[in-house]
Amino acid sequence: MMDVSKEKRHPLISTLQQAKRLVKIVVGFTILLIGLAMVILPGPATVAIPVGLAILATEFVWARKLLKRFKDGASNLKNSILNNKR
């Protein structure tokens, strides 16, 4: 089995991976900021914020944790609404 370390990779592959990571970070923060602006402006903030966090969660642990808290809060809210209807 051949082990390809980072030193043996072609420089172009490393650069493309860094560019892809940078694009994900920029897009994620852009969507997250738009979602945060939609909290006070009209728009679907409850959709945009988790989408931005999901994109950022592919690169950052803090975004993964925040997305989990968002999902848990949404789940708790859903359960409390369903339990109050009965």
N, C-alpha and C positions, 0 to 999 in steps of 0.2 A: 504494500500500500504506500502510495507516494504522499508525503506530507509537504504541502505547499505553504511555506511560511510567508509572512508579509514582506520579508526582505527579497524574496524571489519573484514576487508579483511584478508584472509590467507596470511602470509608472502611470500609464494611461488608465489602467483599471483602478488604481488607487485614487486617482484624480476624479474619475467618474463617480466612484463611490462617495467621495467627499462632496461632490457637486450634488448628487442625489440627496444626501443627508441635509445639505444646506437648503435645498429646495423644500424638503419636508418640513424643516424647522420654520422657514419663512412662511410657507402656506399655513402651517398649523397656528403660528402666532397671529397671522393675519385674520384667520377665521375666528380664533378665540377673541381677539380684540373687537372684531365686528359683532360677535355675540355679546360681549360685555357692553358694547354701545347700545345694543338692542334691548338691554334691560331697561333703559330710560327712553329709548327711541322705539317707534313701532317696528315690530319684526319678531320672528320666531327665535328668541334668545335661547329658549329651552332646547332647541334643535342645534343651533350653531355652536353653543359652548361645548356640548359633549363631542361634536364632530371635531372641533379644534383640538380638544383634549385627546381624542382618540388618535389623531395624527401625531401630536406631540408625544403621546405615550409610546410610540414606536422608537423614540430616541431618548426619552427622559423618564427616570423612575418617579420623580415628583408628579409628573403629569399622569402616570399610571395610578398612583395613589389617589390623586384628586379625582380622577375619572371613576375610580372604585367608590369613593365617598359619594359622588354625584349619583351613581347607579343605586347605591344602597339607600340614599335619601329618597330617590324616586320610587324605589320599591316599597319603602316604608310608607310613603305618602299614598301610594296605590292601595296598599293593604289597609290603611286606616280609613280610606274612603269607602272601600268595599265592605269593611266591617261595620261602618256607621249606617250603611243603607239597610242593613238587616234588622 
